[in-house]
Amino acid sequence: MRKELQAELPCHRYPMESDGQLHPIEIKKSINPPTQITGAFKLLDKASVPRGTGAILCLRETLSAIDSSTYIVPVWMI
């Protein structure tokens, strides 16, 4: 990722464990987070614990999905 984009979109990544699965969560200060950021979620596929559904928390107004295993969740919903 370009350095300018990293400075523009600070992020925080948190894997959460629930029901024997790791659920990756990323927090962005953006309305439209780039879909490439979910590449880091795939690192959890190498873990001994299975990866569950992930989420990107951001400033978007509506709930949506990047793919079948990653949701884009507006921060106001939590």
C-alpha positions in Angstrom: 0.0 0.0 0.0 1.3 3.5 -0.8 2.6 5.5 2.1 0.3 8.3 1.3 -2.7 6.0 1.5 -1.5 4.5 4.7 -1.2 8.0 6.3 -4.6 8.9 4.9 -6.3 5.7 6.2 -5.0 4.8 9.6 -6.2 1.4 10.6 -6.4 -0.9 13.6 -6.7 -4.7 13.2 -8.1 -7.0 15.9 -8.7 -10.7 15.7 -11.6 -11.7 17.9 -12.1 -15.3 19.1 -15.6 -16.7 19.3 -17.0 -20.3 19.1 -13.5 -21.7 18.2 -13.0 -19.3 15.3 -11.0 -16.1 14.8 -13.0 -13.2 13.3 -10.7 -10.5 11.9 -11.9 -6.9 12.5 -10.4 -3.8 11.0 -11.3 -0.2 11.9 -11.0 2.5 9.3 -11.6 6.2 9.3 -13.0 6.1 5.8 -16.4 6.0 4.0 -15.1 3.7 1.3 -12.3 1.5 2.6 -10.3 -0.2 -0.2 -11.0 -3.9 -0.7 -7.3 -4.8 -0.7 -7.1 -4.3 3.0 -8.8 -7.7 3.5 -5.6 -9.4 2.3 -4.3 -9.2 5.9 -7.4 -11.3 6.9 -6.1 -14.2 4.8 -3.0 -14.5 7.1 -5.4 -16.0 9.7 -6.0 -18.9 7.3 -2.6 -20.2 8.3 -3.4 -20.2 12.0 -4.3 -23.4 13.9 -7.7 -21.9 14.7 -10.2 -21.6 11.8 -11.0 -18.1 10.4 -14.6 -17.0 10.7 -16.5 -14.0 9.2 -14.6 -10.7 9.3 -15.7 -7.1 9.4 -14.4 -3.7 8.5 -15.8 -1.0 10.7 -15.9 2.3 8.9 -17.9 5.5 8.4 -20.1 4.1 5.6 -23.8 4.8 6.1 -25.1 1.3 5.1 -24.2 -2.3 5.9 -22.6 -4.1 2.9 -20.2 -6.9 2.1 -16.9 -7.2 0.3 -17.4 -11.0 -0.2 -19.1 -13.9 1.5 -16.8 -13.8 4.5 -16.2 -10.0 5.0 -18.7 -7.4 5.9 -18.4 -3.6 5.8 -20.1 -2.4 9.0 -21.0 1.2 9.7 -19.5 2.2 13.1 -22.9 3.6 14.2 -24.3 0.0 14.1 -22.1 -1.2 17.0 
